[in-house]
């Protein structure tokens, strides 16, 4: 008992200093204590089919997540919004604990239990002090393998979904990004992360149970951990008994293209425009894994948000500077590169007041057109490569992001790639590659989603060329 | 994910994007019918605040306890009643400092409390003694404890016997010779030394309890060798002052408390 405590204290004292292990380390740090060296991520595939991946970053906090290949893309026409329901219902009574018991026990441990959904995965994450991992992982186990979804509790979910939805509708940029996927992919990746209004409160307990039993199966689950010993995680993972694998209708995501416009009256307008981008995994049609990083470089060539706090987007090349020539009103234009396993979106988000949005969009489009005509300079590509590498490292500094990245890699291609290798690949990119990818991207069919003052926002065919 | 159901609704929307760690603007409580609507916290009006809303990659949504957003429900339907009828004049004006009147208010309050405590203590003491003293002897019992004797009915030389407190009470009207004889008795001869004057208030009236101090028999008056009393049980001789002269008794006959309220009556007890 005493030794456990002192180990914990020793970790607490030494941990934060060595927390950012993943990036390059100075040699001086490594000589501090031989037991706290930088450790590579480890991946194990259990005989049951569950993938276990972890990286030890000597943090005093352990983060463990169960990632399930059951995101919103697996919704079909009958159960729209079921992943939103699942996200909100993660803490409800299950076969082994009541919702009150879960809340109280988690809080007693000082831990945090969250559920995150993306378009492809659902993550159930628990963050806790390293010593308390055993007692908190069992909640993950109960939630993912022994759900109960009591009828009366599910019936009350409608209120929570309403509040979630109303809060989401206030965020125009997030909403336009979500609607962009619906315009681009229609079904599969087009399914929203939020429940549509018409199906609020209509999801039943049987539907939830059915969805969980269909998708939370051995071949579709990864248990990932950050700040935890790999063998300990494998031991815990062996105690999980997921549902037996069955047939799952897996539609491939096909890009369609279109336009969605939501009028919320005058005021701030958010516009998301995108074309089909590279996917995360290799595929036969369209941009794929090998073009992923080129698209990333292109994203930073065109400009992806200001890097100086409280500064204007007008300083950011290329889009920001171009739009600043067209209007003096405040605006923000930033490129994004969203990649999924079998599809992707590459585009930009523009935010400004309704009176200026037309000028913003027109100048942004003309800037993209000039890339195909005038090309990109080496200097821009060099800058963009550095920014891409930096953003990758900054992203992985956070334990939460590290966890998600591990899960996506484990479930996506069953191996963990170090960021150093990715950085090497980025360094190997040439300007020609970027220009080629840019031409293919800019000439494809666009999709657009507008949330805000649609009366003043032009349509996509007005802007296109 | 923890959503504590029923009471607190907490949810978060965070646009977590790969390649940048920037949480987006926190969600605010919207209008969902029965919940109150605080206005949106701040509209994004500058370029920088707008740029915080954009992302660089795919979107994830997180729900959980202690997440970034919180919905607070204000209870503006509660109204605090107006208590100004009960307030002191010195503190009614909310623009004036009340520290000047503080000492006088405090003094008044303390005086009222002090006076009240004294009165309460007095009343309490009275109530308690009233109830406790109800356990002492009642009036009829007390009445039986005294006896009033008319002395004119007792001739000289005679010994009258009365029942008093369950015991025989002897009232003897002594003659002058008896008085003189008793007063002349040599005290060194007495077993229980007491002069006659110590035993009577008025010389001619000898009042004593007729209970022999040996073993409690009733002595016979005008009997014995000393002209007083003689106890037949064990042969104790008392003189005309009730003092033991001969026999087994150790002490003189007991003299009770008595007063002469007037010439002709005596009140014993």
Interface residues (C-beta under 8 A of the other chain):
Chain A: X87 X88 X90 X91 X92 X99 X102 X103 X106 X107 X112 X113 X114 X115 X116 X117 X118 X119 X123 X124 X153 X156 X159 X160 X162 X163 X164 X166 X167 X168 X169 X170 X171 X172 X173 X174 X177 X178 X193 X194 X267 X268 X270 X296 X299 X304 X305 X306 X309 X310 X311 X312 X313 X314 X330 X331 X332 X334 X335 X336 X337 X338 X339 X340 X349 X351 X352 X388 X391 X392 X394 X395 X397 X398 X400 X401 X404 X405
Chain B: X1 X2 X3 X4 X5 X6 X9 X11 X13 X15 X16 X17 X18 X19 X20 X21 X24 X25 X27 X28 X29 X30 X31 X32 X35 X40 X43 X44 X45 X46 X47 X48 X50 X51 X53 X54 X55 X56 X57 X58 X59 X60 X61 X62 X63 X64 X65 X66 X67 X69 X71
